[in-house]
Amino acid sequence: MAYVDGDINAIHRLLKIAQGDTGQSRFVANFLLAWWNASRHGGFDLTDLWNVDQAIAEDMIKVFRHAATFRHYPDHYGLGEHFEQLVSYWRLRRRALK
């Protein structure tokens, strides 16, 4: 089964949103980090889909379906560095501010 370009594009759109500093950015970051390593970076509450714009929720659903179908972590797509940046911003920095 071949990758769907729309799924890969959705991953990149979500990464861009997660790099922001809004409530929606936080929900997207939580979703992406749960995919990367839920036991280390926390899970994702599915009801948080209700807290993002519909287009964002649809991208999250695409990525969820893609991950379930192809069974790859983000590193497989060369995105490890982007996810490390999310950890640095959303987990390490936030922890230090508390």
KOLKETI-812271 format. One record per atom (N, C-alpha, C, O, CB): residue number from 1; residue in three letters; atom name; z, y, x. Coordinates in Angstrom, 3 decimals. Glycine has a CB too. Layout:
N
nr/rest/atom/w/v/u
NUM/ALA/CA/Z/Y/X
...
! end
This chain:
98
nr/rest/atom/w/v/u
1/MET/N/0.000/-1.186/0.849
1/MET/CA/0.000/0.000/0.000
1/MET/C/0.000/1.248/0.893
1/MET/O/0.800/1.344/1.824
1/MET/CB/1.235/-0.001/-0.966
2/ALA/N/-0.859/2.160/0.623
2/ALA/CA/-0.987/3.374/1.437
2/ALA/C/-0.038/4.460/0.944
2/ALA/O/0.294/4.543/-0.238
2/ALA/CB/-2.436/3.890/1.413
3/TYR/N/0.378/5.276/1.881
3/TYR/CA/1.220/6.408/1.515
3/TYR/C/0.448/7.360/0.624
3/TYR/O/-0.772/7.485/0.728
3/TYR/CB/1.731/7.139/2.767
4/VAL/N/1.167/8.018/-0.238
4/VAL/CA/0.567/9.014/-1.114
4/VAL/C/0.820/10.382/-0.499
4/VAL/O/1.967/10.763/-0.263
4/VAL/CB/1.144/8.926/-2.569
5/ASP/N/-0.263/11.123/-0.240
5/ASP/CA/-0.115/12.448/0.375
5/ASP/C/0.835/13.338/-0.414
5/ASP/O/1.593/14.113/0.171
5/ASP/CB/-1.473/13.128/0.493
6/GLY/N/0.798/13.230/-1.734
6/GLY/CA/1.688/14.042/-2.558
6/GLY/C/3.153/13.774/-2.275
6/GLY/O/3.988/14.676/-2.357
6/GLY/CB/1.405/13.798/-4.011
7/ASP/N/3.465/12.516/-1.938
7/ASP/CA/4.849/12.167/-1.615
7/ASP/C/5.265/12.816/-0.295
7/ASP/O/6.358/13.372/-0.186
7/ASP/CB/5.019/10.631/-1.537
8/ILE/N/4.402/12.742/0.686
8/ILE/CA/4.697/13.341/1.995
8/ILE/C/4.798/14.855/1.856
8/ILE/O/5.664/15.480/2.469
8/ILE/CB/3.607/12.963/3.040
9/ASN/N/3.928/15.439/1.063
9/ASN/CA/4.000/16.885/0.821
9/ASN/C/5.298/17.252/0.128
9/ASN/O/5.888/18.293/0.418
9/ASN/CB/2.806/17.355/-0.022
10/ALA/N/5.748/16.399/-0.788
10/ALA/CA/7.018/16.643/-1.491
10/ALA/C/8.177/16.645/-0.505
10/ALA/O/9.082/17.474/-0.605
10/ALA/CB/7.254/15.574/-2.587
11/ILE/N/8.150/15.722/0.443
11/ILE/CA/9.206/15.677/1.470
11/ILE/C/9.245/17.001/2.223
11/ILE/O/10.321/17.560/2.436
11/ILE/CB/8.973/14.497/2.461
12/HIS/N/8.101/17.501/2.621
12/HIS/CA/8.045/18.757/3.375
12/HIS/C/8.484/19.949/2.527
12/HIS/O/9.160/20.847/3.028
12/HIS/CB/6.632/18.992/3.902
13/ARG/N/8.106/19.963/1.251
13/ARG/CA/8.564/21.053/0.374
13/ARG/C/10.081/21.019/0.236
13/ARG/O/10.733/22.062/0.274
13/ARG/CB/7.899/20.952/-1.023
14/LEU/N/10.641/19.829/0.076
14/LEU/CA/12.090/19.719/-0.070
14/LEU/C/12.814/20.119/1.210
14/LEU/O/13.866/20.757/1.161
14/LEU/CB/12.473/18.298/-0.460
15/LEU/N/12.254/19.745/2.345
15/LEU/CA/12.865/20.164/3.616
15/LEU/C/12.916/21.685/3.717
15/LEU/O/13.917/22.253/4.154
15/LEU/CB/12.084/19.582/4.813
16/LYS/N/11.846/22.329/3.315
16/LYS/CA/11.810/23.797/3.368
16/LYS/C/12.887/24.395/2.452
16/LYS/O/13.567/25.348/2.833
16/LYS/CB/10.404/24.323/2.960
17/ILE/N/13.037/23.844/1.269
17/ILE/CA/14.056/24.335/0.337
17/ILE/C/15.449/24.088/0.904
17/ILE/O/16.316/24.960/0.834
17/ILE/CB/13.910/23.653/-1.044
18/ALA/N/15.664/22.900/1.466
18/ALA/CA/16.985/22.543/1.997
18/ALA/C/17.398/23.431/3.159
18/ALA/O/18.587/23.539/3.458
18/ALA/CB/16.995/21.093/2.440
19/GLN/N/16.447/24.065/3.814
19/GLN/CA/16.762/24.954/4.928
19/GLN/C/17.207/26.331/4.458
19/GLN/O/17.570/27.180/5.271
19/GLN/CB/15.563/25.089/5.839
20/GLY/N/17.179/26.551/3.156
20/GLY/CA/17.627/27.825/2.597
20/GLY/C/19.136/27.863/2.448
20/GLY/O/19.848/27.000/2.962
20/GLY/CB/16.968/28.076/1.251
21/ASP/N/19.613/28.871/1.738
21/ASP/CA/21.057/29.045/1.573
21/ASP/C/21.386/29.345/0.106
21/ASP/O/22.090/30.307/-0.203
21/ASP/CB/21.580/30.184/2.491
22/THR/N/20.863/28.505/-0.785
22/THR/CA/21.117/28.678/-2.211
22/THR/C/21.788/27.424/-2.756
22/THR/O/21.906/26.420/-2.055
22/THR/CB/19.801/28.978/-2.980
23/GLY/N/22.220/27.486/-3.993
23/GLY/CA/22.785/26.309/-4.631
23/GLY/C/21.769/25.181/-4.704
23/GLY/O/22.093/24.020/-4.454
23/GLY/CB/23.286/26.651/-6.023
24/GLN/N/20.534/25.535/-5.047
24/GLN/CA/19.486/24.521/-5.108
24/GLN/C/19.239/23.932/-3.721
24/GLN/O/18.980/22.735/-3.595
24/GLN/CB/18.184/25.120/-5.678
25/SER/N/19.316/24.750/-2.693
25/SER/CA/19.141/24.265/-1.322
25/SER/C/20.200/23.221/-0.994
25/SER/O/19.907/22.208/-0.359
25/SER/CB/19.211/25.432/-0.315
26/ARG/N/21.416/23.470/-1.422
26/ARG/CA/22.514/22.529/-1.172
26/ARG/C/22.255/21.191/-1.862
26/ARG/O/22.450/20.134/-1.263
26/ARG/CB/23.851/23.121/-1.656
27/PHE/N/21.815/21.235/-3.119
27/PHE/CA/21.532/19.989/-3.843
27/PHE/C/20.399/19.214/-3.181
27/PHE/O/20.457/17.989/-3.072
27/PHE/CB/21.176/20.287/-5.306
28/VAL/N/19.375/19.929/-2.744
28/VAL/CA/18.240/19.279/-2.081
28/VAL/C/18.681/18.692/-0.748
28/VAL/O/18.299/17.573/-0.406
28/VAL/CB/17.078/20.278/-1.871
29/ALA/N/19.481/19.435/0.006
29/ALA/CA/19.985/18.923/1.285
29/ALA/C/20.826/17.661/1.056
29/ALA/O/20.692/16.688/1.799
29/ALA/CB/20.826/20.008/2.014
30/ASN/N/21.676/17.671/0.050
30/ASN/CA/22.482/16.488/-0.258
30/ASN/C/21.599/15.288/-0.570
30/ASN/O/21.870/14.174/-0.122
30/ASN/CB/23.417/16.770/-1.436
31/PHE/N/20.548/15.520/-1.336
31/PHE/CA/19.612/14.454/-1.680
31/PHE/C/18.939/13.891/-0.434
31/PHE/O/18.905/12.677/-0.234
31/PHE/CB/18.557/14.967/-2.661
32/LEU/N/18.407/14.772/0.398
32/LEU/CA/17.700/14.321/1.599
32/LEU/C/18.643/13.621/2.575
32/LEU/O/18.283/12.599/3.159
32/LEU/CB/17.024/15.506/2.289
33/LEU/N/19.833/14.159/2.752
33/LEU/CA/20.771/13.548/3.687
33/LEU/C/21.296/12.209/3.177
33/LEU/O/21.640/11.335/3.973
33/LEU/CB/21.932/14.490/3.949
34/ALA/N/21.359/12.043/1.862
34/ALA/CA/21.742/10.742/1.305
34/ALA/C/20.682/9.699/1.632
34/ALA/O/21.005/8.536/1.875
34/ALA/CB/21.947/10.839/-0.223
35/TRP/N/19.421/10.111/1.638
35/TRP/CA/18.344/9.197/2.015
35/TRP/C/18.453/8.835/3.491
35/TRP/O/18.262/7.679/3.869
35/TRP/CB/16.966/9.825/1.716
36/TRP/N/18.760/9.821/4.317
36/TRP/CA/18.790/9.580/5.761
36/TRP/C/19.958/8.675/6.152
36/TRP/O/19.784/7.718/6.906
36/TRP/CB/18.882/10.908/6.517
37/ASN/N/21.156/8.986/5.631
37/ASN/CA/22.327/8.182/5.976
37/ASN/C/23.471/8.553/5.028
37/ASN/O/24.300/9.406/5.343
37/ASN/CB/22.744/8.402/7.473
38/ALA/N/23.501/7.906/3.876
38/ALA/CA/24.489/8.240/2.849
38/ALA/C/25.916/7.976/3.291
38/ALA/O/26.822/8.732/2.938
38/ALA/CB/24.206/7.464/1.596
39/SER/N/26.132/6.914/4.059
39/SER/CA/27.506/6.602/4.466
39/SER/C/28.062/7.644/5.427
39/SER/O/29.272/7.867/5.468
39/SER/CB/27.564/5.225/5.113
40/ARG/N/27.205/8.273/6.186
40/ARG/CA/27.655/9.282/7.136
40/ARG/C/27.609/10.698/6.547
40/ARG/O/28.494/11.508/6.827
40/ARG/CB/26.804/9.218/8.393
41/HIS/N/26.597/11.002/5.743
41/HIS/CA/26.387/12.378/5.295
41/HIS/C/26.623/12.599/3.813
41/HIS/O/26.348/13.678/3.289
41/HIS/CB/25.007/12.797/5.625
42/GLY/N/27.126/11.594/3.145
42/GLY/CA/27.452/11.744/1.732
42/GLY/C/26.332/11.285/0.819
42/GLY/O/25.162/11.231/1.198
42/GLY/CB/27.785/13.173/1.435
43/GLY/N/26.730/10.959/-0.384
43/GLY/CA/25.775/10.494/-1.375
43/GLY/C/25.179/11.639/-2.168
43/GLY/O/25.359/12.814/-1.847
43/GLY/CB/26.430/9.514/-2.308
44/PHE/N/24.470/11.263/-3.204
44/PHE/CA/23.837/12.250/-4.071
44/PHE/C/24.157/11.911/-5.515
44/PHE/O/23.921/10.790/-5.965
44/PHE/CB/22.303/12.298/-3.841
45/ASP/N/24.688/12.871/-6.229
45/ASP/CA/25.012/12.715/-7.643
45/ASP/C/23.723/12.934/-8.435
45/ASP/O/23.161/14.029/-8.408
45/ASP/CB/26.145/13.719/-8.094
46/LEU/N/23.257/11.916/-9.130
46/LEU/CA/21.995/12.041/-9.864
46/LEU/C/22.008/13.171/-10.890
46/LEU/O/20.953/13.717/-11.211
46/LEU/CB/21.681/10.742/-10.559
47/THR/N/23.171/13.530/-11.405
47/THR/CA/23.214/14.633/-12.361
47/THR/C/22.920/15.975/-11.690
47/THR/O/22.692/16.971/-12.377
47/THR/CB/24.576/14.681/-13.044
48/ASP/N/22.924/16.011/-10.351
48/ASP/CA/22.535/17.242/-9.663
48/ASP/C/21.054/17.556/-9.865
48/ASP/O/20.613/18.675/-9.603
48/ASP/CB/22.844/17.133/-8.173
49/LEU/N/20.290/16.575/-10.328
49/LEU/CA/18.896/16.856/-10.701
49/LEU/C/18.836/17.912/-11.797
49/LEU/O/17.842/18.628/-11.917
49/LEU/CB/18.188/15.566/-11.168
50/TRP/N/19.881/18.011/-12.586
50/TRP/CA/19.934/18.978/-13.672
50/TRP/C/20.156/20.400/-13.154
50/TRP/O/19.967/21.371/-13.886
50/TRP/CB/21.036/18.603/-14.648
51/ASN/N/20.556/20.512/-11.892
51/ASN/CA/20.896/21.815/-11.315
51/ASN/C/19.792/22.417/-10.460
51/ASN/O/20.004/23.429/-9.792
51/ASN/CB/22.133/21.688/-10.492
52/VAL/N/18.628/21.808/-10.478
52/VAL/CA/17.497/22.344/-9.725
52/VAL/C/16.338/22.592/-10.678
52/VAL/O/16.277/22.013/-11.762
52/VAL/CB/17.075/21.377/-8.584
53/ASP/N/15.426/23.452/-10.267
53/ASP/CA/14.233/23.709/-11.066
53/ASP/C/13.461/22.411/-11.284
53/ASP/O/13.546/21.485/-10.477
53/ASP/CB/13.335/24.765/-10.383
54/GLN/N/12.718/22.354/-12.366
54/GLN/CA/11.980/21.140/-12.718
54/GLN/C/11.025/20.698/-11.614
54/GLN/O/10.911/19.503/-11.343
54/GLN/CB/11.205/21.360/-14.000
55/ALA/N/10.336/21.643/-10.972
55/ALA/CA/9.398/21.280/-9.902
55/ALA/C/10.129/20.635/-8.723
55/ALA/O/9.614/19.704/-8.104
55/ALA/CB/8.622/22.523/-9.424
56/ILE/N/11.317/21.127/-8.418
56/ILE/CA/12.119/20.548/-7.337
56/ILE/C/12.561/19.146/-7.735
56/ILE/O/12.473/18.215/-6.934
56/ILE/CB/13.353/21.442/-7.013
57/ALA/N/13.036/18.992/-8.970
57/ALA/CA/13.464/17.674/-9.451
57/ALA/C/12.303/16.683/-9.373
57/ALA/O/12.497/15.529/-8.990
57/ALA/CB/13.997/17.767/-10.906
58/GLU/N/11.115/17.123/-9.729
58/GLU/CA/9.951/16.228/-9.675
58/GLU/C/9.641/15.819/-8.240
58/GLU/O/9.265/14.673/-7.996
58/GLU/CB/8.724/16.904/-10.304
59/ASP/N/9.793/16.737/-7.288
59/ASP/CA/9.602/16.378/-5.883
59/ASP/C/10.664/15.382/-5.432
59/ASP/O/10.368/14.461/-4.671
59/ASP/CB/9.640/17.631/-4.996
60/MET/N/11.898/15.561/-5.894
60/MET/CA/12.963/14.631/-5.534
60/MET/C/12.647/13.239/-6.084
60/MET/O/12.870/12.237/-5.405
60/MET/CB/14.328/15.130/-6.068
61/ILE/N/12.138/13.179/-7.287
61/ILE/CA/11.772/11.897/-7.892
61/ILE/C/10.640/11.252/-7.104
61/ILE/O/10.651/10.038/-6.898
61/ILE/CB/11.359/12.084/-9.369
62/LYS/N/9.665/12.036/-6.659
62/LYS/CA/8.576/11.504/-5.831
62/LYS/C/9.118/10.894/-4.543
62/LYS/O/8.709/9.805/-4.139
62/LYS/CB/7.558/12.610/-5.501
63/VAL/N/10.031/11.598/-3.909
63/VAL/CA/10.593/11.113/-2.644
63/VAL/C/11.436/9.864/-2.888
63/VAL/O/11.396/8.923/-2.096
63/VAL/CB/11.446/12.215/-1.965
64/PHE/N/12.191/9.852/-3.969
64/PHE/CA/12.990/8.671/-4.314
64/PHE/C/12.079/7.461/-4.508
64/PHE/O/12.342/6.382/-3.977
64/PHE/CB/13.826/8.928/-5.594
65/ARG/N/11.004/7.653/-5.275
65/ARG/CA/10.055/6.564/-5.514
65/ARG/C/9.397/6.119/-4.211
65/ARG/O/9.219/4.925/-3.971
65/ARG/CB/8.983/6.999/-6.526
66/HIS/N/9.043/7.078/-3.383
66/HIS/CA/8.412/6.780/-2.096
66/HIS/C/9.364/5.958/-1.217
66/HIS/O/8.957/4.959/-0.623
66/HIS/CB/8.002/8.092/-1.372
67/ALA/N/10.614/6.375/-1.139
67/ALA/CA/11.593/5.654/-0.314
67/ALA/C/11.802/4.237/-0.841
67/ALA/O/11.921/3.294/-0.058
67/ALA/CB/12.938/6.412/-0.281
68/ALA/N/11.846/4.086/-2.149
68/ALA/CA/12.031/2.762/-2.742
68/ALA/C/10.825/1.861/-2.493
68/ALA/O/10.973/0.655/-2.295
68/ALA/CB/12.286/2.887/-4.240
69/THR/N/9.644/2.446/-2.505
69/THR/CA/8.408/1.670/-2.338
69/THR/C/8.175/1.272/-0.893
69/THR/O/7.860/0.116/-0.610
69/THR/CB/7.218/2.464/-2.844
70/PHE/N/8.327/2.228/0.034
70/PHE/CA/7.939/1.977/1.423
70/PHE/C/9.103/1.602/2.332
70/PHE/O/8.898/1.100/3.437
70/PHE/CB/7.259/3.186/1.975
71/ARG/N/10.334/1.848/1.860
71/ARG/CA/11.538/1.415/2.588
71/ARG/C/11.594/1.927/4.027
71/ARG/O/11.855/1.176/4.968
71/ARG/CB/11.612/-0.095/2.595
72/HIS/N/11.341/3.215/4.164
72/HIS/CA/11.428/3.861/5.474
72/HIS/C/12.439/4.994/5.412
72/HIS/O/12.603/5.663/4.392
72/HIS/CB/10.041/4.391/5.928
73/TYR/N/13.109/5.182/6.538
73/TYR/CA/13.966/6.360/6.693
73/TYR/C/13.096/7.535/7.116
73/TYR/O/11.966/7.334/7.562
73/TYR/CB/15.107/6.104/7.737
74/PRO/N/13.602/8.758/6.985
74/PRO/CA/12.811/9.932/7.360
74/PRO/C/12.312/9.901/8.808
74/PRO/O/11.257/10.460/9.110
74/PRO/CB/13.629/11.173/7.146
75/ASP/N/13.051/9.263/9.689
75/ASP/CA/12.640/9.187/11.098
75/ASP/C/11.257/8.555/11.245
75/ASP/O/10.508/8.892/12.162
75/ASP/CB/13.667/8.386/11.909
76/HIS/N/10.928/7.646/10.345
76/HIS/CA/9.637/6.961/10.388
76/HIS/C/8.476/7.965/10.317
76/HIS/O/7.395/7.716/10.851
76/HIS/CB/9.535/5.948/9.233
77/TYR/N/8.714/9.083/9.661
77/TYR/CA/7.687/10.109/9.478
77/TYR/C/7.797/11.217/10.524
77/TYR/O/7.154/12.260/10.401
77/TYR/CB/7.788/10.707/8.079
78/GLY/N/8.612/10.987/11.548
78/GLY/CA/8.787/11.989/12.590
78/GLY/C/9.640/13.167/12.152
78/GLY/O/9.502/14.269/12.683
78/GLY/CB/7.454/12.484/13.040
79/LEU/N/10.520/12.941/11.186
79/LEU/CA/11.306/14.040/10.619
79/LEU/C/12.765/14.042/11.069
79/LEU/O/13.571/14.816/10.552
79/LEU/CB/11.253/13.975/9.121
80/GLY/N/13.107/13.190/12.020
80/GLY/CA/14.494/13.102/12.468
80/GLY/C/15.068/14.438/12.893
80/GLY/O/16.206/14.759/12.551
80/GLY/CB/14.600/12.135/13.601
81/GLU/N/14.300/15.222/13.633
81/GLU/CA/14.786/16.522/14.099
81/GLU/C/15.067/17.463/12.931
81/GLU/O/16.045/18.210/12.966
81/GLU/CB/13.770/17.159/15.048
82/HIS/N/14.235/17.440/11.909
82/HIS/CA/14.457/18.282/10.727
82/HIS/C/15.743/17.881/10.012
82/HIS/O/16.493/18.731/9.531
82/HIS/CB/13.261/18.185/9.760
83/PHE/N/15.980/16.587/9.950
83/PHE/CA/17.192/16.101/9.285
83/PHE/C/18.429/16.403/10.123
83/PHE/O/19.490/16.690/9.568
83/PHE/CB/17.092/14.590/9.017
84/GLU/N/18.315/16.345/11.432
84/GLU/CA/19.433/16.733/12.297
84/GLU/C/19.784/18.199/12.079
84/GLU/O/20.958/18.568/12.104
84/GLU/CB/19.089/16.479/13.781
85/GLN/N/18.778/19.032/11.868
85/GLN/CA/19.031/20.447/11.584
85/GLN/C/19.768/20.606/10.261
85/GLN/O/20.653/21.453/10.140
85/GLN/CB/17.710/21.239/11.554
86/LEU/N/19.407/19.796/9.270
86/LEU/CA/20.122/19.848/7.990
86/LEU/C/21.581/19.446/8.165
86/LEU/O/22.473/20.064/7.584
86/LEU/CB/19.443/18.935/6.958
87/VAL/N/21.820/18.423/8.953
87/VAL/CA/23.202/18.002/9.216
87/VAL/C/23.958/19.129/9.890
87/VAL/O/25.088/19.439/9.514
87/VAL/CB/23.239/16.725/10.094
88/SER/N/23.342/19.738/10.878
88/SER/CA/23.985/20.827/11.603
88/SER/C/24.348/21.973/10.660
88/SER/O/25.446/22.526/10.738
88/SER/CB/23.073/21.333/12.723
89/TYR/N/23.427/22.323/9.778
89/TYR/CA/23.664/23.451/8.884
89/TYR/C/24.579/23.084/7.716
89/TYR/O/25.560/23.780/7.455
89/TYR/CB/22.344/23.975/8.356
90/TRP/N/24.266/22.002/7.016
90/TRP/CA/24.976/21.690/5.780
90/TRP/C/26.256/20.898/5.965
90/TRP/O/27.111/20.904/5.079
90/TRP/CB/24.082/20.941/4.882
91/ARG/N/26.411/20.227/7.074
91/ARG/CA/27.631/19.436/7.260
91/ARG/C/28.518/20.033/8.362
91/ARG/O/29.676/20.364/8.109
91/ARG/CB/27.272/17.978/7.603
92/LEU/N/27.995/20.167/9.549
92/LEU/CA/28.825/20.626/10.673
92/LEU/C/29.215/22.093/10.526
92/LEU/O/30.391/22.427/10.669
92/LEU/CB/28.085/20.420/11.997
93/ARG/N/28.276/22.961/10.248
93/ARG/CA/28.554/24.398/10.131
93/ARG/C/29.499/24.656/8.953
93/ARG/O/30.467/25.407/9.075
93/ARG/CB/27.232/25.202/9.952
94/ARG/N/29.212/24.036/7.834
94/ARG/CA/30.039/24.239/6.630
94/ARG/C/31.465/23.734/6.873
94/ARG/O/32.432/24.350/6.425
94/ARG/CB/29.414/23.511/5.403
95/ARG/N/31.583/22.628/7.573
95/ARG/CA/32.911/22.083/7.872
95/ARG/C/33.678/23.061/8.751
95/ARG/O/34.879/23.256/8.560
95/ARG/CB/32.801/20.697/8.567
96/ALA/N/33.002/23.673/9.704
96/ALA/CA/33.642/24.615/10.620
96/ALA/C/34.085/25.890/9.897
96/ALA/O/35.049/26.533/10.313
96/ALA/CB/32.688/24.966/11.765
97/LEU/N/33.387/26.261/8.816
97/LEU/CA/33.725/27.477/8.074
97/LEU/C/34.942/27.309/7.176
97/LEU/O/35.544/28.291/6.743
97/LEU/CB/32.550/27.910/7.242
98/LYS/N/35.299/26.059/6.898
98/LYS/CA/36.428/25.812/5.982
98/LYS/C/37.747/26.070/6.641
98/LYS/O/38.793/25.911/6.013
98/LYS/CB/36.399/24.395/5.464
! end
